[in-house]
Amino acid sequence: MSGVRVSPPVQITNNMIKYIKESFEELSNHVTWLPREEAQKSTVVVAVFTVLFALAVFAVDYVFQLGLDNFFTMFNN
């Protein structure tokens, strides 16, 4: 056999570098991004709803905890 044989780690590294270069090129030239102002507004909306959802989960958890505490204290006395 003639030619240079490439070991698997070198081939994996070359494939990874090729993938990163192609991904960067795709993101730079072929993706349609939102305008900055719209992206900022969407980020604020997501952050607000995340906080509201966290508060709702906290409230439900607190109510269940109170209910379970009362339930178990009924049987401890």
MOPAC internal coordinates of N, CA, C and O (Angstrom, degrees):
PM7 1SCF
backbone

  N    0.0000 0     0.00 0     0.00 0    0    0    0
  C    1.4435 1     0.00 0     0.00 0    1    0    0
  C    1.5143 1   110.22 1     0.00 0    2    1    0
  O    1.2310 1   120.49 1   -46.77 1    3    2    1
  N    1.2785 1   116.67 1   133.23 1    3    2    1
  C    1.4616 1   119.32 1   178.23 1    5    3    2
  C    1.5235 1   108.83 1  -109.35 1    6    5    3
  O    1.2310 1   120.82 1   -15.97 1    7    6    5
  N    1.2922 1   116.05 1   164.03 1    7    6    5
  C    1.4556 1   120.29 1   179.19 1    9    7    6
  C    1.5114 1   111.84 1   106.14 1   10    9    7
  O    1.2310 1   121.67 1    -8.33 1   11   10    9
  N    1.2977 1   114.42 1   171.67 1   11   10    9
  C    1.4615 1   120.70 1  -179.36 1   13   11   10
  C    1.5093 1   108.76 1   -95.83 1   14   13   11
  O    1.2310 1   121.54 1   -48.42 1   15   14   13
  N    1.2978 1   114.65 1   131.58 1   15   14   13
  C    1.4647 1   119.41 1   179.11 1   17   15   14
  C    1.5353 1   108.49 1   -98.51 1   18   17   15
  O    1.2310 1   120.88 1   -54.03 1   19   18   17
  N    1.3228 1   115.92 1   125.97 1   19   18   17
  C    1.4610 1   121.33 1  -177.99 1   21   19   18
  C    1.5165 1   108.43 1   -92.64 1   22   21   19
  O    1.2310 1   121.06 1   -50.50 1   23   22   21
  N    1.3205 1   115.57 1   129.50 1   23   22   21
  C    1.4629 1   118.76 1   179.93 1   25   23   22
  C    1.5286 1   109.21 1   -73.57 1   26   25   23
  O    1.2310 1   119.36 1   -27.40 1   27   26   25
  N    1.3338 1   118.82 1   152.60 1   27   26   25
  C    1.4638 1   122.47 1  -176.67 1   29   27   26
  C    1.5317 1   114.89 1   -55.42 1   30   29   27
  O    1.2310 1   118.19 1   137.95 1   31   30   29
  N    1.3567 1   121.06 1   -42.05 1   31   30   29
  C    1.4640 1   118.29 1   179.50 1   33   31   30
  C    1.5233 1   113.39 1   -61.10 1   34   33   31
  O    1.2310 1   120.01 1   142.41 1   35   34   33
  N    1.3346 1   117.59 1   -37.59 1   35   34   33
  C    1.4639 1   120.79 1   178.94 1   37   35   34
  C    1.5246 1   109.58 1   -67.13 1   38   37   35
  O    1.2310 1   120.65 1   139.25 1   39   38   37
  N    1.3302 1   116.36 1   -40.75 1   39   38   37
  C    1.4573 1   120.51 1   179.90 1   41   39   38
  C    1.5261 1   110.38 1   -65.75 1   42   41   39
  O    1.2310 1   120.22 1   138.73 1   43   42   41
  N    1.3157 1   117.18 1   -41.27 1   43   42   41
  C    1.4737 1   120.55 1   178.35 1   45   43   42
  C    1.5174 1   109.89 1   -63.09 1   46   45   43
  O    1.2310 1   120.01 1   136.88 1   47   46   45
  N    1.3353 1   117.58 1   -43.12 1   47   46   45
  C    1.4619 1   121.33 1   179.26 1   49   47   46
  C    1.5207 1   110.53 1   -63.26 1   50   49   47
  O    1.2310 1   120.31 1   136.14 1   51   50   49
  N    1.3437 1   117.01 1   -43.86 1   51   50   49
  C    1.4679 1   120.20 1   178.67 1   53   51   50
  C    1.5231 1   110.99 1   -62.93 1   54   53   51
  O    1.2310 1   120.02 1   139.23 1   55   54   53
  N    1.3280 1   117.57 1   -40.77 1   55   54   53
  C    1.4679 1   121.14 1   178.20 1   57   55   54
  C    1.5206 1   110.79 1   -64.39 1   58   57   55
  O    1.2310 1   120.39 1   140.54 1   59   58   57
  N    1.3420 1   116.87 1   -39.46 1   59   58   57
  C    1.4548 1   120.22 1  -179.74 1   61   59   58
  C    1.5323 1   110.33 1   -66.71 1   62   61   59
  O    1.2310 1   119.93 1   137.65 1   63   62   61
  N    1.3144 1   117.74 1   -42.35 1   63   62   61
  C    1.4646 1   121.54 1   178.40 1   65   63   62
  C    1.5236 1   110.03 1   -63.25 1   66   65   63
  O    1.2310 1   120.32 1   137.40 1   67   66   65
  N    1.3273 1   116.99 1   -42.60 1   67   66   65
  C    1.4677 1   121.19 1   178.01 1   69   67   66
  C    1.5321 1   110.04 1   -61.84 1   70   69   67
  O    1.2310 1   120.30 1   136.96 1   71   70   69
  N    1.3353 1   117.02 1   -43.04 1   71   70   69
  C    1.4616 1   121.17 1   179.74 1   73   71   70
  C    1.5233 1   110.94 1   -62.24 1   74   73   71
  O    1.2310 1   120.22 1   136.15 1   75   74   73
  N    1.3313 1   117.19 1   -43.85 1   75   74   73
  C    1.4707 1   120.78 1  -179.38 1   77   75   74
  C    1.5274 1   110.42 1   -64.84 1   78   77   75
  O    1.2310 1   120.11 1   136.75 1   79   78   77
  N    1.3257 1   117.39 1   -43.25 1   79   78   77
  C    1.4705 1   120.79 1   178.54 1   81   79   78
  C    1.5244 1   110.89 1   -62.00 1   82   81   79
  O    1.2310 1   120.19 1   135.03 1   83   82   81
  N    1.3305 1   117.24 1   -44.97 1   83   82   81
  C    1.4673 1   120.46 1  -179.69 1   85   83   82
  C    1.5218 1   111.25 1   -66.76 1   86   85   83
  O    1.2310 1   120.22 1   142.68 1   87   86   85
  N    1.3238 1   117.18 1   -37.32 1   87   86   85
  C    1.4643 1   120.40 1   178.44 1   89   87   86
  C    1.5171 1   110.84 1   -65.19 1   90   89   87
  O    1.2310 1   120.16 1   135.96 1   91   90   89
  N    1.3283 1   117.30 1   -44.04 1   91   90   89
  C    1.4530 1   121.20 1   178.84 1   93   91   90
  C    1.5223 1   110.50 1   -61.98 1   94   93   91
  O    1.2310 1   120.57 1   137.66 1   95   94   93
  N    1.3258 1   116.52 1   -42.34 1   95   94   93
  C    1.4654 1   120.98 1   178.66 1   97   95   94
  C    1.5183 1   110.64 1   -63.00 1   98   97   95
  O    1.2310 1   120.46 1   138.87 1   99   98   97
  N    1.3270 1   116.72 1   -41.13 1   99   98   97
  C    1.4751 1   121.55 1   178.74 1  101   99   98
  C    1.5267 1   110.51 1   -63.03 1  102  101   99
  O    1.2310 1   120.58 1   133.51 1  103  102  101
  N    1.3246 1   116.49 1   -46.49 1  103  102  101
  C    1.4662 1   120.51 1  -178.93 1  105  103  102
  C    1.5268 1   111.72 1   -67.34 1  106  105  103
  O    1.2310 1   120.30 1   147.43 1  107  106  105
  N    1.3166 1   117.02 1   -32.57 1  107  106  105
  C    1.4610 1   120.65 1  -177.58 1  109  107  106
  C    1.5249 1   112.87 1   -77.94 1  110  109  107
  O    1.2310 1   120.38 1   142.64 1  111  110  109
  N    1.3135 1   116.89 1   -37.36 1  111  110  109
  C    1.4639 1   119.19 1  -168.82 1  113  111  110
  C    1.5214 1   115.66 1  -115.97 1  114  113  111
  O    1.2310 1   119.23 1   162.41 1  115  114  113
  N    1.3187 1   119.07 1   -17.59 1  115  114  113
  C    1.4660 1   119.44 1  -172.19 1  117  115  114
  C    1.5203 1   114.29 1  -121.59 1  118  117  115
  O    1.2310 1   119.70 1  -177.70 1  119  118  117
  N    1.3189 1   118.18 1     2.30 1  119  118  117
  C    1.4595 1   121.41 1  -179.88 1  121  119  118
  C    1.5209 1   108.22 1  -105.45 1  122  121  119
  O    1.2310 1   120.75 1   -45.91 1  123  122  121
  N    1.3143 1   116.17 1   134.09 1  123  122  121
  C    1.4552 1   120.90 1   176.09 1  125  123  122
  C    1.5232 1   108.11 1   -92.58 1  126  125  123
  O    1.2310 1   120.90 1   -65.98 1  127  126  125
  N    1.3220 1   115.88 1   114.02 1  127  126  125
  C    1.4539 1   121.60 1  -177.14 1  129  127  126
  C    1.5172 1   110.05 1   -94.11 1  130  129  127
  O    1.2310 1   120.58 1   -28.15 1  131  130  129
  N    1.3292 1   116.50 1   151.85 1  131  130  129
  C    1.4542 1   121.14 1   173.64 1  133  131  130
  C    1.5186 1   109.76 1   -67.47 1  134  133  131
  O    1.2310 1   120.69 1   -26.96 1  135  134  133
  N    1.3297 1   116.29 1   153.04 1  135  134  133
  C    1.4671 1   117.58 1   171.38 1  137  135  134
  C    1.5379 1   109.39 1   -63.10 1  138  137  135
  O    1.2310 1   120.40 1   -28.18 1  139  138  137
  N    1.3286 1   116.84 1   151.82 1  139  138  137
  C    1.4648 1   121.88 1  -175.42 1  141  139  138
  C    1.5276 1   111.87 1   -56.08 1  142  141  139
  O    1.2310 1   119.97 1   136.51 1  143  142  141
  N    1.3213 1   117.67 1   -43.49 1  143  142  141
  C    1.4721 1   120.50 1  -177.70 1  145  143  142
  C    1.5295 1   111.18 1   -62.68 1  146  145  143
  O    1.2310 1   120.55 1   136.76 1  147  146  145
  N    1.3097 1   116.55 1   -43.24 1  147  146  145
  C    1.4616 1   120.75 1   179.76 1  149  147  146
  C    1.5317 1   111.32 1   -66.39 1  150  149  147
  O    1.2310 1   120.67 1   141.27 1  151  150  149
  N    1.3228 1   116.33 1   -38.73 1  151  150  149
  C    1.4630 1   120.25 1   177.60 1  153  151  150
  C    1.5274 1   110.73 1   -64.53 1  154  153  151
  O    1.2310 1   120.31 1   139.90 1  155  154  153
  N    1.3384 1   117.01 1   -40.10 1  155  154  153
  C    1.4640 1   120.61 1   178.17 1  157  155  154
  C    1.5283 1   111.33 1   -65.16 1  158  157  155
  O    1.2310 1   120.19 1   137.45 1  159  158  157
  N    1.3221 1   117.24 1   -42.55 1  159  158  157
  C    1.4672 1   120.63 1   178.36 1  161  159  158
  C    1.5245 1   110.88 1   -63.21 1  162  161  159
  O    1.2310 1   120.70 1   136.85 1  163  162  161
  N    1.3248 1   116.27 1   -43.15 1  163  162  161
  C    1.4632 1   119.75 1   178.98 1  165  163  162
  C    1.5207 1   110.98 1   -63.84 1  166  165  163
  O    1.2310 1   120.33 1   141.97 1  167  166  165
  N    1.3191 1   116.98 1   -38.03 1  167  166  165
  C    1.4623 1   120.89 1   178.48 1  169  167  166
  C    1.5192 1   111.00 1   -63.53 1  170  169  167
  O    1.2310 1   120.34 1   138.26 1  171  170  169
  N    1.3218 1   116.95 1   -41.74 1  171  170  169
  C    1.4647 1   120.89 1   178.59 1  173  171  170
  C    1.5221 1   110.16 1   -64.51 1  174  173  171
  O    1.2310 1   120.09 1   136.97 1  175  174  173
  N    1.3207 1   117.44 1   -43.03 1  175  174  173
  C    1.4620 1   120.97 1   179.02 1  177  175  174
  C    1.5300 1   110.37 1   -60.95 1  178  177  175
  O    1.2310 1   120.23 1   135.27 1  179  178  177
  N    1.3140 1   117.16 1   -44.73 1  179  178  177
  C    1.4658 1   120.78 1   179.21 1  181  179  178
  C    1.5253 1   110.43 1   -63.52 1  182  181  179
  O    1.2310 1   119.89 1   137.89 1  183  182  181
  N    1.3203 1   117.82 1   -42.11 1  183  182  181
  C    1.4653 1   121.15 1  -179.78 1  185  183  182
  C    1.5267 1   110.94 1   -63.78 1  186  185  183
  O    1.2310 1   120.13 1   137.14 1  187  186  185
  N    1.3315 1   117.35 1   -42.86 1  187  186  185
  C    1.4677 1   120.96 1   179.94 1  189  187  186
  C    1.5250 1   110.44 1   -63.74 1  190  189  187
  O    1.2310 1   120.28 1   133.03 1  191  190  189
  N    1.3165 1   117.08 1   -46.97 1  191  190  189
  C    1.4627 1   119.59 1  -179.63 1  193  191  190
  C    1.5214 1   112.06 1   -67.60 1  194  193  191
  O    1.2310 1   120.11 1   150.01 1  195  194  193
  N    1.3192 1   117.39 1   -29.99 1  195  194  193
  C    1.4595 1   120.20 1   175.51 1  197  195  194
  C    1.5248 1   110.36 1   -65.05 1  198  197  195
  O    1.2310 1   120.50 1   135.72 1  199  198  197
  N    1.3254 1   116.64 1   -44.28 1  199  198  197
  C    1.4649 1   120.64 1   178.50 1  201  199  198
  C    1.5265 1   110.14 1   -64.87 1  202  201  199
  O    1.2310 1   120.01 1   136.28 1  203  202  201
  N    1.3283 1   117.59 1   -43.72 1  203  202  201
  C    1.4670 1   120.58 1   178.98 1  205  203  202
  C    1.5273 1   111.36 1   -62.04 1  206  205  203
  O    1.2310 1   120.31 1   138.31 1  207  206  205
  N    1.3084 1   117.00 1   -41.69 1  207  206  205
  C    1.4578 1   120.81 1   178.93 1  209  207  206
  C    1.5249 1   110.60 1   -65.55 1  210  209  207
  O    1.2310 1   120.27 1   139.16 1  211  210  209
  N    1.3292 1   117.09 1   -40.84 1  211  210  209
  C    1.4664 1   120.70 1   177.89 1  213  211  210
  C    1.5288 1   110.21 1   -62.73 1  214  213  211
  O    1.2310 1   119.94 1   139.03 1  215  214  213
  N    1.3211 1   117.71 1   -40.97 1  215  214  213
  C    1.4691 1   120.58 1   177.68 1  217  215  214
  C    1.5332 1   111.14 1   -65.15 1  218  217  215
  O    1.2310 1   120.32 1   140.99 1  219  218  217
  N    1.3168 1   117.00 1   -39.01 1  219  218  217
  C    1.4656 1   120.22 1   178.30 1  221  219  218
  C    1.5284 1   110.55 1   -65.08 1  222  221  219
  O    1.2310 1   119.98 1   137.84 1  223  222  221
  N    1.3157 1   117.64 1   -42.16 1  223  222  221
  C    1.4639 1   120.86 1   178.05 1  225  223  222
  C    1.5265 1   109.87 1   -64.50 1  226  225  223
  O    1.2310 1   120.31 1   139.25 1  227  226  225
  N    1.3303 1   117.02 1   -40.75 1  227  226  225
  C    1.4571 1   121.02 1   177.20 1  229  227  226
  C    1.5293 1   110.60 1   -60.40 1  230  229  227
  O    1.2310 1   120.34 1   135.30 1  231  230  229
  N    1.3347 1   116.95 1   -44.70 1  231  230  229
  C    1.4591 1   120.81 1  -179.06 1  233  231  230
  C    1.5259 1   111.38 1   -62.85 1  234  233  231
  O    1.2310 1   120.13 1   134.77 1  235  234  233
  N    1.3116 1   117.36 1   -45.23 1  235  234  233
  C    1.4630 1   120.90 1   179.07 1  237  235  234
  C    1.5258 1   110.28 1   -63.38 1  238  237  235
  O    1.2310 1   120.35 1   137.31 1  239  238  237
  N    1.3172 1   116.94 1   -42.69 1  239  238  237
  C    1.4581 1   121.31 1   178.44 1  241  239  238
  C    1.5316 1   110.87 1   -62.17 1  242  241  239
  O    1.2310 1   120.77 1   137.98 1  243  242  241
  N    1.3245 1   116.14 1   -42.02 1  243  242  241
  C    1.4698 1   120.65 1   179.98 1  245  243  242
  C    1.5324 1   110.99 1   -64.02 1  246  245  243
  O    1.2310 1   120.55 1   136.62 1  247  246  245
  N    1.3318 1   116.55 1   -43.38 1  247  246  245
  C    1.4668 1   120.61 1   179.28 1  249  247  246
  C    1.5229 1   110.43 1   -63.48 1  250  249  247
  O    1.2310 1   119.86 1   135.17 1  251  250  249
  N    1.3132 1   117.87 1   -44.83 1  251  250  249
  C    1.4656 1   120.37 1   177.94 1  253  251  250
  C    1.5249 1   111.25 1   -63.26 1  254  253  251
  O    1.2310 1   120.31 1   140.75 1  255  254  253
  N    1.3421 1   117.02 1   -39.25 1  255  254  253
  C    1.4511 1   120.02 1   178.98 1  257  255  254
  C    1.5267 1   110.88 1   -63.35 1  258  257  255
  O    1.2310 1   120.34 1   136.59 1  259  258  257
  N    1.3306 1   116.95 1   -43.41 1  259  258  257
  C    1.4709 1   120.40 1   176.91 1  261  259  258
  C    1.5307 1   110.42 1   -61.03 1  262  261  259
  O    1.2310 1   120.94 1   135.86 1  263  262  261
  N    1.3268 1   115.81 1   -44.14 1  263  262  261
  C    1.4573 1   119.76 1  -179.86 1  265  263  262
  C    1.5234 1   111.70 1   -62.31 1  266  265  263
  O    1.2310 1   120.03 1   135.93 1  267  266  265
  N    1.3144 1   117.55 1   -44.07 1  267  266  265
  C    1.4572 1   120.41 1   179.40 1  269  267  266
  C    1.5314 1   111.47 1   -67.77 1  270  269  267
  O    1.2310 1   120.32 1   141.17 1  271  270  269
  N    1.3339 1   117.00 1   -38.83 1  271  270  269
  C    1.4700 1   119.69 1   177.06 1  273  271  270
  C    1.5248 1   110.57 1   -60.41 1  274  273  271
  O    1.2310 1   120.52 1   134.72 1  275  274  273
  N    1.3190 1   116.62 1   -45.28 1  275  274  273
  C    1.4676 1   120.63 1   179.56 1  277  275  274
  C    1.5419 1   110.62 1   -65.66 1  278  277  275
  O    1.2310 1   120.48 1   139.87 1  279  278  277
  N    1.2951 1   116.68 1   -40.13 1  279  278  277
  C    1.4625 1   120.58 1   179.31 1  281  279  278
  C    1.5187 1   111.01 1   -60.74 1  282  281  279
  O    1.2310 1   120.33 1   132.94 1  283  282  281
  N    1.3294 1   116.98 1   -47.06 1  283  282  281
  C    1.4640 1   119.42 1  -177.39 1  285  283  282
  C    1.5294 1   112.72 1   -74.67 1  286  285  283
  O    1.2310 1   119.97 1   151.38 1  287  286  285
  N    1.3239 1   117.66 1   -28.62 1  287  286  285
  C    1.4717 1   117.79 1   177.25 1  289  287  286
  C    1.5347 1   111.00 1   -70.94 1  290  289  287
  O    1.2310 1   119.92 1   155.26 1  291  290  289
  N    1.3309 1   117.77 1   -24.74 1  291  290  289
  C    1.4548 1   120.02 1   176.98 1  293  291  290
  C    1.5256 1   110.46 1   -63.20 1  294  293  291
  O    1.2310 1   119.99 1   145.68 1  295  294  293
  N    1.3147 1   117.63 1   -34.32 1  295  294  293
  C    1.4564 1   121.38 1  -176.86 1  297  295  294
  C    1.5104 1   113.56 1   -92.00 1  298  297  295
  O    1.2310 1   119.67 1   165.30 1  299  298  297
  N    1.3305 1   118.23 1   -14.70 1  299  298  297
  C    1.4628 1   120.88 1   178.89 1  301  299  298
  C    1.5299 1   111.80 1   -81.70 1  302  301  299
  O    1.2310 1   119.77 1   155.49 1  303  302  301
  N    1.2954 1   118.05 1   -24.51 1  303  302  301
  C    1.4692 1   120.37 1  -177.41 1  305  303  302
  C    1.4795 1   111.33 1   -89.77 1  306  305  303
  O    1.2310 1   120.10 1   180.00 1  307  306  305

